[in-house]
Amino acid sequence: GAGVSQSPRYKVTKRGQDVALRCDPISGHVSLYWYRQALGQGPEFLTYFNYEAQQDKSGLPNDRFSAERPEGSISTLTIQRTEQRDSAMYRCASSSTNYEQYFGPGTRLTVT
Amino acid sequence: QKEVEQNSGPLSVPEGAIASLNCTYSDRVSQSFFWYRQYSGKSPELIMSIYSNGDKEDGRFTAQLNKASQYVSLLIRDSQPSDSATYLCAVNAPAGGGNKLTFGTGTQLKVEL
């Protein structure tokens, strides 16, 4: 079946602009996770949802970052007033009830 | 001390040999352990999960877990050039941290002809 999809795959934006990154999980997966991965590092947790409820947002770097999953399926990660340090690969993963997480292709964000 | 530690490598092994990748973790309440393979420029791909002490085999891959030593490893038998990738160890500690995964920095594996 279809895996996790993310859009856009690449996003270039100017400093100060807002961006919205989208994640469409594997059908039926109740949990959805957002990670950020720097070059040469493992993914770093940002936030996760069970259904539409945000369970943990402890990894969001600051209040410019927010996420939602209003209908328990597609999720959006929004970064307001982007800064150059926000440039990274943003990865989404989903899981059913067994904790095994499957990653999407990622969105490469570049802030100029 | 990092929560999940891996040797960054590169680890070079000849084709057909056994590759041994190691990972240690600091949180004693960790319950679930995963190995992901990540090719350059691609997303992490789940290859093994292990939840209890001992060995778990899947094809050429064997995961080994020792909770007392806080150690998890991945063995790749009959290594192939296509196994050349970065291998990420990930740990989940639901009691302390929900369902989030904490990753190591990865070990780069090179399988040489």
Backbone of each chain as ProteinMPNN parsed JSONL, in Angstrom:
{"seq_chain_A": "GAGVSQSPRYKVTKRGQDVALRCDPISGHVSLYWYRQALGQGPEFLTYFNYEAQQDKSGLPNDRFSAERPEGSISTLTIQRTEQRDSAMYRCASSSTNYEQYFGPGTRLTVT", "coords_chain_A": {"N_chain_A": [[0.832, -1.202, 0.0], [0.218, 2.384, -0.053], [2.798, 4.478, 1.162], [4.01, 6.745, 3.708], [3.444, 10.075, 2.837], [4.835, 13.238, 1.937], [4.646, 16.753, 1.556], [5.616, 20.07, 0.522], [8.292, 18.446, -1.362], [10.618, 19.87, -1.528], [11.426, 23.048, -0.266], [12.007, 26.381, -0.626], [12.464, 29.326, 1.034], [12.164, 32.754, 2.019], [13.82, 34.414, 4.661], [11.85, 35.163, 7.479], [9.403, 34.608, 6.347], [6.388, 32.606, 6.546], [6.002, 29.044, 6.677], [4.392, 26.025, 5.635], [4.325, 22.661, 6.199], [3.402, 19.531, 4.964], [2.019, 16.371, 5.922], [1.001, 13.146, 5.079], [-0.16, 10.367, 6.495], [0.397, 6.739, 6.617], [-2.406, 4.877, 5.659], [-4.794, 4.349, 8.152], [-3.008, 4.408, 10.248], [-2.627, 5.409, 13.542], [-0.934, 7.047, 14.928], [1.192, 9.847, 14.53], [4.219, 11.387, 13.722], [6.588, 14.02, 13.979], [9.84, 14.831, 12.924], [13.113, 16.283, 12.878], [15.943, 16.416, 10.854], [19.339, 16.874, 10.816], [22.235, 17.16, 8.725], [24.259, 14.319, 8.786], [23.387, 13.513, 11.234], [21.112, 11.736, 13.444], [17.504, 11.52, 13.158], [15.675, 14.031, 14.953], [13.366, 14.323, 17.5], [10.311, 16.153, 17.251], [7.434, 16.531, 17.641], [4.362, 14.707, 18.43], [1.321, 12.979, 17.504], [-1.58, 11.266, 18.64], [-4.207, 10.019, 16.951], [-6.158, 12.888, 16.634], [-5.137, 14.266, 18.705], [-2.566, 16.107, 20.148], [0.128, 14.73, 21.634], [2.635, 15.109, 22.659], [4.753, 17.759, 22.644], [7.244, 18.454, 23.192], [9.639, 18.601, 21.819], [9.549, 20.697, 20.029], [11.24, 23.52, 18.893], [10.797, 26.24, 19.597], [8.274, 28.809, 20.092], [7.625, 29.509, 17.524], [7.163, 27.334, 16.064], [4.6, 25.084, 15.246], [2.091, 22.512, 15.256], [-0.532, 20.6, 13.779], [-3.273, 18.298, 13.594], [-6.025, 18.01, 12.598], [-8.174, 16.257, 11.844], [-7.328, 13.821, 12.514], [-5.809, 12.574, 10.592], [-4.213, 13.755, 8.059], [-1.427, 15.879, 8.704], [-0.113, 19.079, 9.587], [2.831, 20.884, 9.797], [3.805, 23.922, 10.945], [5.891, 26.669, 10.476], [6.565, 29.738, 11.68], [7.667, 32.989, 10.716], [10.271, 32.377, 9.583], [13.687, 31.416, 10.12], [17.197, 31.331, 9.296], [18.42, 29.258, 10.673], [16.439, 27.391, 10.789], [16.61, 25.844, 8.59], [16.64, 22.646, 7.308], [16.124, 19.043, 7.055], [12.895, 17.983, 7.224], [11.112, 15.464, 8.679], [8.456, 13.152, 8.558], [6.71, 10.613, 10.285], [4.759, 7.615, 10.67], [2.752, 5.42, 12.722], [1.182, 2.32, 13.688], [-0.276, 0.584, 16.312], [1.951, -0.587, 17.368], [4.317, 0.695, 17.834], [6.257, 0.709, 15.826], [7.721, 2.806, 13.6], [7.261, 4.409, 10.506], [8.854, 6.125, 7.986], [8.328, 9.056, 5.975], [9.307, 10.613, 2.801], [10.389, 13.07, 3.424], [10.77, 16.678, 3.787], [12.757, 19.04, 2.382], [13.823, 21.919, 3.731], [14.856, 25.116, 2.987], [16.032, 28.106, 4.126], [16.516, 31.303, 3.071]], "CA_chain_A": [[0.0, 0.0, 0.0], [0.943, 3.641, -0.089], [3.534, 4.824, 2.37], [3.854, 8.111, 4.193], [3.812, 11.068, 1.839], [5.07, 14.572, 2.454], [4.73, 17.797, 0.539], [6.387, 19.801, -0.698], [9.546, 17.734, -1.131], [11.627, 20.912, -1.361], [10.839, 24.353, -0.051], [12.95, 27.464, -0.416], [11.7, 30.482, 1.473], [12.981, 33.849, 2.522], [13.774, 34.659, 6.107], [10.71, 35.952, 7.906], [8.164, 34.066, 5.794], [5.824, 31.42, 7.193], [5.919, 27.869, 5.812], [3.555, 24.928, 6.12], [4.768, 21.373, 5.678], [2.279, 18.61, 5.083], [2.306, 14.944, 6.03], [-0.142, 12.251, 4.926], [0.37, 9.102, 7.031], [-0.103, 5.473, 6.094], [-3.816, 4.738, 5.973], [-5.101, 3.571, 9.346], [-2.053, 4.629, 11.332], [-3.228, 6.347, 14.484], [0.077, 7.951, 15.473], [1.959, 10.591, 13.522], [5.37, 12.007, 14.382], [7.433, 14.936, 13.217], [11.242, 14.868, 13.313], [13.98, 17.139, 12.064], [17.224, 15.731, 10.724], [20.474, 17.624, 10.291], [23.188, 16.329, 7.986], [25.185, 13.571, 9.622], [22.764, 13.237, 12.535], [19.86, 11.011, 13.406], [16.33, 12.387, 13.313], [15.44, 14.594, 16.283], [11.93, 14.413, 17.728], [9.677, 17.461, 17.422], [6.118, 16.414, 18.251], [3.602, 13.603, 17.876], [-0.127, 12.932, 17.69], [-2.408, 10.075, 18.551], [-5.411, 10.57, 16.306], [-6.044, 14.328, 16.451], [-4.607, 14.855, 19.934], [-1.123, 16.285, 20.236], [0.492, 14.074, 22.873], [3.944, 15.541, 23.165], [5.354, 18.776, 21.757], [8.441, 18.876, 23.92], [10.77, 18.795, 20.926], [9.425, 21.91, 19.208], [12.336, 24.374, 19.377], [10.291, 27.497, 20.17], [6.851, 29.014, 19.787], [7.387, 29.732, 16.1], [6.814, 26.028, 15.513], [3.355, 24.503, 15.716], [1.614, 21.414, 14.428], [-1.919, 20.21, 13.996], [-3.779, 17.114, 12.894], [-7.406, 18.27, 13.009], [-9.11, 15.162, 11.62], [-6.689, 12.568, 12.849], [-5.137, 11.966, 9.445], [-3.156, 14.633, 7.569], [-0.883, 16.818, 9.68], [0.653, 20.214, 9.071], [3.824, 21.522, 10.666], [3.93, 25.313, 10.509], [6.98, 27.453, 11.049], [6.31, 31.158, 11.45], [8.828, 33.909, 10.743], [11.399, 31.456, 9.444], [15.059, 31.883, 10.288], [18.137, 30.464, 8.586], [18.687, 28.07, 11.488], [15.358, 26.426, 10.596], [16.923, 25.038, 7.403], [16.881, 21.249, 7.683], [15.187, 18.078, 6.495], [11.805, 17.707, 8.154], [10.602, 14.128, 8.385], [7.231, 12.697, 9.191], [6.588, 9.16, 10.39], [3.494, 7.184, 11.258], [2.771, 4.063, 13.259], [-0.071, 1.793, 14.206], [-0.209, 0.488, 17.767], [3.099, -1.388, 17.806], [5.481, 1.576, 17.981], [7.148, 0.734, 14.672], [7.461, 4.04, 12.87], [7.652, 4.394, 9.104], [9.125, 7.5, 7.599], [8.086, 9.574, 4.643], [10.507, 11.038, 2.083], [10.937, 14.295, 3.995], [10.73, 17.974, 3.118], [14.0, 19.802, 2.571], [13.533, 23.335, 3.878], [15.993, 26.026, 2.925], [15.649, 29.486, 4.416], [17.588, 32.165, 2.53]], "C_chain_A": [[0.862, 1.246, 0.0], [1.614, 3.893, 1.253], [3.18, 6.219, 2.826], [4.262, 9.071, 3.069], [3.946, 12.437, 2.497], [5.118, 15.547, 1.288], [4.912, 19.158, 1.191], [7.639, 18.985, -0.381], [10.689, 18.716, -0.9], [10.896, 22.242, -1.194], [11.96, 25.348, 0.207], [12.133, 28.692, -0.055], [12.654, 31.546, 1.995], [12.783, 33.993, 4.033], [12.595, 35.572, 6.448], [9.373, 35.464, 7.374], [7.687, 32.875, 6.635], [5.806, 30.263, 6.186], [5.041, 26.813, 6.472], [3.987, 23.655, 5.415], [3.683, 20.347, 5.973], [2.742, 17.173, 5.14], [1.006, 14.162, 5.926], [0.317, 10.855, 5.359], [-0.148, 7.877, 6.281], [-1.547, 5.303, 6.564], [-4.031, 3.847, 7.199], [-4.126, 3.757, 10.491], [-2.565, 5.732, 12.255], [-2.224, 7.386, 14.969], [0.896, 8.572, 14.35], [3.012, 11.412, 14.254], [6.062, 12.963, 13.416], [8.842, 14.917, 13.823], [11.961, 15.876, 12.416], [15.347, 16.468, 12.031], [18.252, 16.659, 10.096], [21.425, 16.652, 9.616], [24.137, 15.626, 8.949], [24.657, 13.229, 11.0], [21.551, 12.343, 12.353], [18.695, 11.973, 13.517], [16.133, 12.804, 14.766], [13.95, 14.853, 16.428], [11.462, 15.854, 17.875], [8.359, 17.338, 18.185], [5.429, 15.17, 17.718], [2.136, 13.671, 18.294], [-0.591, 11.481, 17.774], [-3.773, 10.55, 18.083], [-5.231, 12.078, 16.152], [-5.397, 15.013, 17.649], [-3.079, 14.924, 19.911], [-0.67, 15.797, 21.61], [1.758, 14.635, 23.508], [4.494, 16.555, 22.173], [6.649, 19.289, 22.361], [9.638, 19.144, 23.021], [10.675, 20.017, 20.033], [10.403, 22.944, 19.753], [11.874, 25.655, 20.078], [8.868, 27.703, 19.691], [6.596, 29.425, 18.349], [6.942, 28.443, 15.401], [5.485, 25.557, 16.114], [2.943, 23.384, 14.766], [0.171, 21.126, 14.767], [-2.242, 18.99, 13.169], [-5.289, 17.066, 13.153], [-8.374, 17.099, 12.837], [-8.469, 13.804, 11.874], [-6.028, 11.864, 11.688], [-3.973, 12.854, 9.013], [-2.73, 15.602, 8.666], [-0.119, 17.92, 8.956], [1.58, 20.725, 10.157], [4.04, 22.922, 10.115], [5.085, 25.975, 11.243], [6.717, 28.907, 10.687], [7.629, 31.923, 11.495], [10.128, 33.116, 10.653], [12.749, 32.157, 9.589], [15.989, 30.893, 9.593], [18.41, 29.18, 9.366], [17.566, 27.027, 11.388], [15.622, 25.522, 9.389], [17.327, 23.636, 7.837], [15.968, 20.364, 6.849], [14.147, 17.793, 7.567], [11.152, 16.397, 7.741], [9.357, 13.817, 9.204], [7.244, 11.178, 9.222], [5.217, 8.829, 10.955], [3.633, 5.766, 11.784], [1.362, 3.642, 13.633], [0.104, 1.659, 15.722], [1.04, -0.201, 18.272], [4.406, -0.619, 17.876], [6.432, 1.583, 16.796], [6.787, 1.926, 13.799], [8.048, 3.96, 11.466], [7.73, 5.825, 8.6], [8.696, 7.811, 6.169], [9.386, 10.067, 4.028], [11.136, 12.312, 2.614], [10.682, 15.524, 3.141], [12.03, 18.692, 3.433], [13.645, 21.274, 2.585], [14.826, 24.125, 3.851], [15.478, 27.435, 3.138], [16.802, 30.394, 4.004], [17.544, 33.556, 3.15]], "O_chain_A": [[2.09, 1.167, 0.048], [1.083, 3.571, 2.316], [2.186, 6.803, 2.393], [5.301, 8.891, 2.434], [3.265, 12.748, 3.474], [5.566, 15.215, 0.19], [4.419, 19.383, 2.296], [7.999, 18.857, 0.789], [11.624, 18.42, -0.156], [9.905, 22.525, -1.866], [12.756, 25.186, 1.132], [11.203, 29.053, -0.777], [13.795, 31.262, 2.36], [11.713, 33.721, 4.576], [12.371, 36.598, 5.807], [8.322, 35.854, 7.883], [8.469, 32.23, 7.333], [5.616, 30.478, 4.988], [4.961, 26.721, 7.697], [4.01, 23.586, 4.186], [3.125, 20.297, 7.069], [3.722, 16.794, 4.499], [0.027, 14.477, 6.603], [1.107, 10.226, 4.655], [-1.021, 7.981, 5.42], [-1.866, 5.556, 7.726], [-3.513, 2.733, 7.269], [-4.395, 3.304, 11.603], [-2.89, 6.834, 11.814], [-2.612, 8.481, 15.376], [1.242, 7.919, 13.366], [2.731, 12.047, 15.271], [6.11, 12.736, 12.207], [9.019, 14.977, 15.039], [11.475, 16.256, 11.351], [15.847, 16.009, 13.058], [18.06, 17.164, 8.99], [21.413, 15.457, 9.909], [24.741, 16.258, 9.817], [25.393, 12.714, 11.841], [21.025, 12.208, 11.248], [18.873, 13.12, 13.925], [16.392, 12.031, 15.688], [13.341, 15.516, 15.589], [12.113, 16.67, 18.527], [8.18, 17.953, 19.236], [5.832, 14.626, 16.69], [1.766, 14.314, 19.276], [-0.078, 10.598, 17.087], [-4.415, 11.375, 18.733], [-4.229, 12.508, 15.583], [-5.136, 16.215, 17.608], [-2.399, 13.923, 19.682], [-1.038, 16.379, 22.631], [1.92, 14.63, 24.728], [4.679, 16.243, 20.997], [7.09, 20.403, 22.08], [10.563, 19.849, 23.425], [11.639, 20.342, 19.34], [10.398, 23.221, 20.953], [12.497, 26.097, 21.044], [8.32, 26.87, 18.969], [5.446, 29.668, 17.983], [6.413, 28.473, 14.29], [5.277, 25.623, 17.325], [3.393, 23.324, 13.621], [-0.291, 21.37, 15.882], [-1.575, 18.688, 12.179], [-5.769, 16.175, 13.854], [-9.313, 16.967, 13.623], [-9.01, 12.767, 11.489], [-5.715, 10.677, 11.781], [-2.867, 12.725, 9.539], [-3.55, 16.081, 9.449], [0.436, 17.721, 7.875], [1.163, 20.968, 11.29], [4.413, 23.089, 8.954], [5.23, 25.853, 12.459], [6.656, 29.257, 9.508], [8.565, 31.558, 12.207], [10.975, 33.184, 11.545], [12.914, 33.323, 9.229], [15.608, 29.752, 9.333], [18.611, 28.124, 8.766], [17.732, 25.9, 11.853], [14.915, 24.533, 9.197], [18.247, 23.465, 8.638], [15.159, 20.843, 6.054], [14.486, 17.408, 8.686], [10.7, 16.24, 6.607], [9.242, 14.178, 10.375], [7.732, 10.534, 8.294], [4.592, 9.648, 11.629], [4.506, 5.009, 11.359], [0.477, 4.468, 13.862], [0.609, 2.591, 16.348], [1.19, -0.389, 19.479], [5.48, -1.214, 17.966], [7.348, 2.406, 16.767], [5.66, 2.028, 13.315], [9.175, 3.506, 11.268], [6.804, 6.62, 8.765], [8.703, 6.95, 5.289], [10.446, 9.96, 4.643], [12.287, 12.613, 2.297], [10.415, 15.43, 1.943], [12.364, 18.924, 4.595], [13.215, 21.823, 1.57], [15.765, 23.839, 4.594], [14.596, 27.902, 2.418], [17.916, 30.277, 4.514], [18.367, 34.408, 2.815]]}, "seq_chain_B": "QKEVEQNSGPLSVPEGAIASLNCTYSDRVSQSFFWYRQYSGKSPELIMSIYSNGDKEDGRFTAQLNKASQYVSLLIRDSQPSDSATYLCAVNAPAGGGNKLTFGTGTQLKVEL", "coords_chain_B": {"N_chain_B": [[26.579, 12.759, 28.661], [25.403, 11.142, 25.775], [22.051, 10.161, 24.912], [21.595, 7.987, 23.224], [24.087, 6.126, 21.864], [26.328, 5.647, 19.218], [29.004, 4.305, 17.3], [30.403, 6.345, 14.908], [31.762, 5.465, 12.683], [33.588, 5.345, 9.487], [32.57, 1.893, 9.187], [34.205, -0.643, 7.754], [33.783, -3.531, 5.859], [34.586, -6.621, 4.241], [32.979, -7.925, 1.302], [30.598, -10.471, 1.887], [31.319, -10.948, 4.496], [30.616, -10.758, 8.083], [28.917, -8.03, 9.369], [29.055, -6.024, 12.222], [27.193, -4.018, 14.216], [26.93, -1.606, 16.731], [25.236, -0.319, 19.66], [24.581, 1.775, 22.395], [22.527, 2.738, 25.167], [21.127, 5.168, 27.41], [18.852, 5.418, 29.027], [17.272, 3.589, 31.385], [14.638, 2.741, 31.446], [13.891, 2.256, 28.889], [12.095, 0.581, 26.333], [11.576, -0.35, 23.768], [13.261, -1.1, 20.761], [14.995, -0.196, 17.841], [16.271, -0.667, 14.545], [17.281, 1.262, 11.875], [17.872, 1.667, 8.41], [19.612, 3.897, 6.377], [20.042, 5.134, 3.311], [22.234, 7.266, 1.467], [20.916, 10.458, 1.082], [18.34, 9.563, 1.253], [15.316, 8.517, 3.03], [15.037, 7.282, 6.442], [14.76, 3.748, 6.792], [12.915, 1.248, 8.247], [14.34, -1.658, 9.541], [14.651, -3.58, 11.537], [13.094, -4.534, 14.598], [13.137, -4.84, 18.136], [12.169, -6.133, 21.265], [12.531, -7.595, 23.572], [14.945, -9.164, 25.733], [17.706, -10.884, 24.211], [18.096, -12.602, 21.074], [16.971, -11.698, 17.802], [16.061, -12.792, 14.702], [16.02, -12.04, 11.233], [16.021, -12.952, 8.161], [19.061, -12.056, 6.708], [19.692, -10.459, 8.812], [20.321, -9.96, 12.281], [19.159, -8.927, 15.337], [20.295, -8.01, 18.538], [19.655, -7.838, 21.973], [20.448, -6.567, 25.144], [19.311, -5.738, 28.004], [20.219, -5.38, 30.6], [22.833, -4.578, 30.285], [22.34, -2.413, 28.785], [22.448, -2.331, 25.967], [22.387, -2.736, 22.495], [22.548, -4.492, 19.458], [23.287, -4.976, 15.942], [23.612, -7.481, 13.637], [24.823, -8.206, 10.452], [24.747, -10.659, 8.212], [26.699, -12.261, 5.609], [27.458, -9.903, 4.13], [26.619, -7.481, 1.677], [27.45, -5.325, -1.1], [25.248, -3.662, -1.468], [24.373, -3.268, 1.085], [25.722, -1.169, 2.051], [25.45, 1.723, 3.786], [24.058, 4.116, 6.109], [23.463, 3.163, 9.397], [20.988, 3.497, 11.717], [20.38, 3.549, 15.135], [17.59, 3.35, 17.243], [15.64, 4.281, 20.049], [12.914, 3.714, 22.202], [11.065, 5.022, 24.854], [8.444, 4.616, 26.4], [7.307, 5.049, 28.967], [8.694, 7.144, 30.051], [8.915, 9.013, 28.028], [6.807, 9.051, 26.2], [5.785, 8.071, 22.926], [7.908, 8.792, 21.393], [10.863, 8.472, 19.404], [14.271, 8.185, 20.182], [17.185, 8.828, 18.545], [20.407, 7.514, 17.642], [23.496, 8.843, 16.28], [24.137, 7.373, 14.124], [25.825, 4.762, 12.301], [28.128, 4.523, 9.768], [28.271, 2.162, 7.277], [30.418, 0.407, 5.166], [30.596, -1.804, 2.58], [32.925, -3.661, 1.036], [34.053, -4.674, -2.185]], "CA_chain_B": [[26.441, 11.483, 27.951], [24.286, 11.102, 24.846], [21.061, 9.161, 25.279], [21.829, 6.816, 22.376], [25.426, 6.298, 21.315], [26.807, 4.734, 18.185], [30.26, 4.666, 16.659], [30.024, 6.927, 13.615], [32.43, 4.766, 11.595], [32.942, 4.228, 8.799], [32.91, 0.514, 9.43], [34.431, -1.281, 6.458], [33.856, -4.989, 5.893], [34.606, -7.187, 2.892], [31.767, -8.61, 0.857], [30.447, -11.823, 2.41], [31.665, -10.989, 5.915], [29.586, -10.323, 9.024], [29.059, -6.667, 9.89], [28.517, -5.909, 13.573], [26.927, -2.619, 14.541], [26.631, -1.562, 18.154], [24.516, 0.851, 20.153], [24.289, 1.782, 23.827], [21.531, 3.742, 25.519], [21.289, 5.566, 28.809], [17.605, 5.395, 29.791], [16.998, 2.203, 31.777], [13.238, 2.362, 31.239], [13.653, 2.031, 27.464], [11.359, -0.665, 26.159], [11.524, -0.784, 22.379], [14.55, -0.781, 20.123], [14.813, -0.293, 16.401], [17.364, -0.363, 13.628], [16.89, 1.834, 10.59], [18.91, 1.813, 7.392], [19.411, 5.128, 5.626], [20.943, 5.382, 2.194], [22.543, 8.683, 1.296], [19.879, 11.243, 0.416], [17.03, 8.91, 1.379], [14.74, 8.546, 4.372], [15.307, 6.058, 7.221], [13.932, 2.591, 6.495], [12.925, 0.315, 9.377], [14.75, -3.006, 9.158], [14.511, -4.515, 12.649], [12.621, -4.064, 15.893], [13.34, -5.852, 19.175], [11.519, -5.649, 22.471], [12.916, -8.372, 24.741], [16.333, -9.612, 25.735], [18.028, -12.032, 23.389], [18.323, -12.406, 19.652], [15.851, -11.773, 16.871], [16.635, -12.961, 13.368], [15.143, -11.809, 10.085], [16.873, -13.075, 6.985], [20.488, -11.883, 7.003], [19.823, -9.539, 9.938], [20.037, -10.397, 13.639], [19.245, -7.907, 16.374], [20.58, -8.562, 19.86], [19.34, -6.88, 23.024], [20.831, -6.878, 26.517], [18.821, -4.594, 28.772], [21.053, -5.198, 31.793], [24.015, -3.821, 29.845], [21.846, -1.27, 28.006], [23.218, -2.541, 24.738], [21.665, -3.385, 21.402], [23.433, -4.612, 18.304], [22.742, -5.496, 14.689], [24.552, -8.254, 12.841], [24.438, -8.426, 9.065], [25.524, -11.772, 7.666], [26.894, -12.264, 4.158], [27.302, -8.502, 3.74], [26.624, -7.175, 0.255], [27.67, -3.892, -1.373], [23.978, -2.933, -1.313], [24.171, -2.975, 2.503], [26.457, 0.06, 2.366], [24.477, 2.731, 4.183], [24.167, 4.492, 7.524], [22.52, 2.411, 10.224], [20.568, 4.299, 12.858], [19.777, 2.876, 16.282], [16.556, 4.199, 17.834], [15.148, 3.746, 21.318], [11.648, 4.285, 22.639], [10.857, 4.851, 26.296], [7.088, 5.149, 26.555], [6.975, 5.493, 30.316], [9.322, 8.436, 30.318], [8.914, 9.983, 26.937], [5.776, 8.815, 25.208], [6.154, 7.184, 21.839], [8.947, 9.355, 20.544], [12.1, 7.727, 19.264], [15.536, 8.891, 20.306], [18.114, 8.207, 17.609], [21.831, 7.765, 17.642], [23.957, 9.593, 15.115], [24.286, 6.454, 12.996], [27.114, 4.181, 11.922], [28.246, 4.339, 8.318], [28.809, 0.854, 6.895], [30.885, 0.265, 3.784], [30.889, -3.186, 2.217], [33.866, -3.541, -0.078], [34.16, -5.827, -3.076]], "C_chain_B": [[25.21, 11.521, 27.04], [23.338, 9.99, 25.244], [21.244, 7.871, 24.503], [23.17, 7.033, 21.671], [25.754, 5.213, 20.313], [28.165, 5.228, 17.715], [29.932, 5.156, 15.257], [30.667, 6.222, 12.431], [33.29, 5.697, 10.758], [33.471, 2.859, 9.223], [33.028, -0.159, 8.068], [34.545, -2.787, 6.632], [33.915, -5.507, 4.463], [33.284, -7.869, 2.565], [31.75, -10.048, 1.374], [30.755, -11.963, 3.887], [30.454, -10.611, 6.765], [29.902, -8.905, 9.491], [28.371, -6.601, 11.249], [28.414, -4.439, 13.956], [26.415, -2.552, 15.968], [25.999, -0.246, 18.569], [24.339, 0.708, 21.661], [23.316, 2.908, 24.112], [21.567, 3.992, 27.013], [20.029, 5.413, 29.654], [17.199, 3.953, 30.113], [15.558, 1.778, 31.554], [12.909, 2.142, 29.768], [13.058, 0.655, 27.234], [11.414, -1.226, 24.754], [12.75, -0.254, 21.65], [14.443, -1.085, 18.637], [16.122, -0.007, 15.682], [16.772, 0.127, 12.317], [18.114, 1.875, 9.688], [18.603, 3.08, 6.592], [20.482, 5.253, 4.56], [21.113, 6.884, 2.036], [21.442, 9.398, 0.516], [18.486, 10.663, 0.511], [16.539, 8.991, 2.816], [15.068, 7.259, 5.121], [14.269, 4.978, 6.927], [14.042, 1.607, 7.652], [13.314, -1.081, 8.897], [14.591, -4.02, 10.287], [13.916, -3.807, 13.846], [12.839, -5.196, 16.896], [12.86, -5.284, 20.485], [11.953, -6.391, 23.73], [14.356, -8.847, 24.614], [16.539, -10.837, 24.855], [18.237, -11.631, 21.943], [17.021, -12.475, 18.888], [16.429, -11.779, 15.468], [15.587, -12.697, 12.303], [16.031, -11.818, 8.852], [18.335, -12.961, 7.357], [20.738, -11.015, 8.222], [19.495, -10.24, 11.261], [20.207, -9.217, 14.574], [19.455, -8.603, 17.707], [20.352, -7.477, 20.9], [19.771, -7.413, 24.373], [20.457, -5.67, 27.362], [19.669, -4.338, 30.015], [22.287, -4.359, 31.464], [23.64, -2.587, 29.041], [22.542, -1.213, 26.653], [22.34, -3.243, 23.718], [22.582, -3.415, 20.184], [22.677, -5.165, 17.103], [23.859, -6.224, 13.968], [23.987, -8.413, 11.436], [25.344, -9.513, 8.516], [25.635, -11.642, 6.161], [26.704, -10.852, 3.596], [27.468, -8.317, 2.237], [26.913, -5.683, 0.055], [26.407, -3.058, -1.202], [23.636, -2.651, 0.153], [24.906, -1.702, 2.926], [25.467, 1.193, 2.58], [24.834, 3.183, 5.592], [23.071, 3.768, 8.295], [22.259, 3.19, 11.513], [19.926, 3.403, 13.916], [18.771, 3.839, 16.899], [15.941, 3.497, 19.035], [13.878, 4.481, 21.708], [11.468, 4.005, 24.108], [9.485, 5.39, 26.638], [6.786, 5.668, 27.943], [7.522, 6.887, 30.579], [9.098, 9.468, 29.24], [7.873, 9.747, 25.872], [6.269, 7.894, 24.124], [7.281, 7.724, 20.978], [10.148, 8.428, 20.516], [13.27, 8.675, 19.474], [16.553, 8.14, 19.473], [19.562, 8.476, 17.992], [22.211, 8.521, 16.379], [24.197, 8.698, 13.903], [25.708, 5.97, 12.804], [27.122, 3.964, 10.421], [28.926, 3.0, 8.04], [29.203, 0.874, 5.423], [31.237, -1.189, 3.546], [31.697, -3.15, 0.934], [33.947, -4.83, -0.876], [35.501, -6.521, -2.9]], "O_chain_B": [[24.116, 11.883, 27.473], [23.751, 8.994, 25.838], [21.072, 6.783, 25.051], [23.349, 8.023, 20.962], [25.493, 4.03, 20.531], [28.44, 6.428, 17.731], [29.258, 4.46, 14.498], [30.194, 6.35, 11.301], [33.698, 6.748, 11.252], [34.642, 2.695, 9.565], [32.054, -0.233, 7.319], [35.319, -3.262, 7.462], [33.348, -4.89, 3.562], [32.569, -8.328, 3.456], [32.757, -10.754, 1.308], [30.474, -13.008, 4.475], [29.414, -10.203, 6.248], [31.009, -8.619, 9.948], [27.242, -7.065, 11.406], [29.411, -3.719, 14.012], [25.567, -3.349, 16.369], [26.191, 0.791, 17.934], [23.984, -0.366, 22.145], [23.279, 3.908, 23.396], [21.985, 3.132, 27.788], [20.123, 5.29, 30.875], [16.828, 3.192, 29.219], [15.273, 0.582, 31.481], [11.756, 1.866, 29.433], [13.465, -0.321, 27.863], [11.311, -2.437, 24.56], [13.209, 0.864, 21.88], [13.875, -2.099, 18.232], [16.956, 0.774, 16.14], [15.889, -0.502, 11.733], [19.237, 2.09, 10.143], [17.464, 3.301, 6.183], [21.661, 5.448, 4.854], [20.246, 7.667, 2.422], [21.083, 8.98, -0.585], [17.546, 11.199, -0.078], [17.247, 9.467, 3.704], [15.35, 6.24, 4.49], [13.072, 5.249, 6.828], [15.142, 1.178, 7.999], [12.708, -1.623, 7.973], [14.412, -5.208, 10.019], [14.19, -2.632, 14.089], [12.738, -6.371, 16.544], [13.097, -4.117, 20.798], [11.77, -5.886, 24.837], [14.906, -8.918, 23.515], [15.674, -11.708, 24.76], [18.518, -10.473, 21.633], [16.095, -13.197, 19.257], [17.189, -10.887, 15.091], [14.424, -13.075, 12.444], [16.701, -10.834, 8.539], [18.81, -13.688, 8.229], [21.887, -10.85, 8.63], [18.534, -11.004, 11.356], [21.262, -8.583, 14.606], [18.869, -9.652, 17.974], [20.795, -6.34, 20.735], [19.499, -8.564, 24.713], [21.205, -4.694, 27.427], [19.818, -3.19, 30.435], [22.723, -3.534, 32.267], [24.508, -1.803, 28.658], [23.129, -0.205, 26.261], [21.644, -4.21, 24.029], [23.307, -2.455, 19.924], [21.593, -5.736, 17.226], [24.923, -5.658, 13.716], [22.807, -8.72, 11.263], [26.552, -9.321, 8.372], [24.802, -11.012, 5.511], [25.889, -10.636, 2.699], [28.341, -8.918, 1.612], [26.648, -4.874, 0.945], [26.479, -1.885, -0.835], [22.716, -1.884, 0.437], [24.721, -1.219, 4.043], [24.736, 1.575, 1.666], [25.792, 2.692, 6.191], [21.907, 3.764, 7.895], [23.172, 3.495, 12.28], [19.04, 2.603, 13.615], [19.069, 5.023, 17.061], [15.749, 2.281, 19.034], [13.774, 5.7, 21.566], [11.691, 2.885, 24.566], [9.37, 6.516, 27.121], [6.06, 6.653, 28.078], [6.887, 7.702, 31.248], [9.091, 10.668, 29.513], [8.04, 10.202, 24.741], [7.095, 7.019, 24.383], [7.576, 7.156, 19.926], [10.417, 7.699, 21.471], [13.261, 9.814, 19.007], [16.761, 6.943, 19.674], [19.896, 9.506, 18.577], [21.37, 8.803, 15.524], [24.43, 9.186, 12.797], [26.67, 6.677, 13.105], [26.239, 3.307, 9.87], [30.031, 2.747, 8.52], [28.436, 1.296, 4.558], [32.088, -1.744, 4.24], [31.234, -2.681, -0.106], [33.913, -5.928, -0.322], [35.773, -7.517, -3.57]]}, "name": "protein", "num_of_chains": 2, "seq": "GAGVSQSPRYKVTKRGQDVALRCDPISGHVSLYWYRQALGQGPEFLTYFNYEAQQDKSGLPNDRFSAERPEGSISTLTIQRTEQRDSAMYRCASSSTNYEQYFGPGTRLTVTQKEVEQNSGPLSVPEGAIASLNCTYSDRVSQSFFWYRQYSGKSPELIMSIYSNGDKEDGRFTAQLNKASQYVSLLIRDSQPSDSATYLCAVNAPAGGGNKLTFGTGTQLKVEL"}
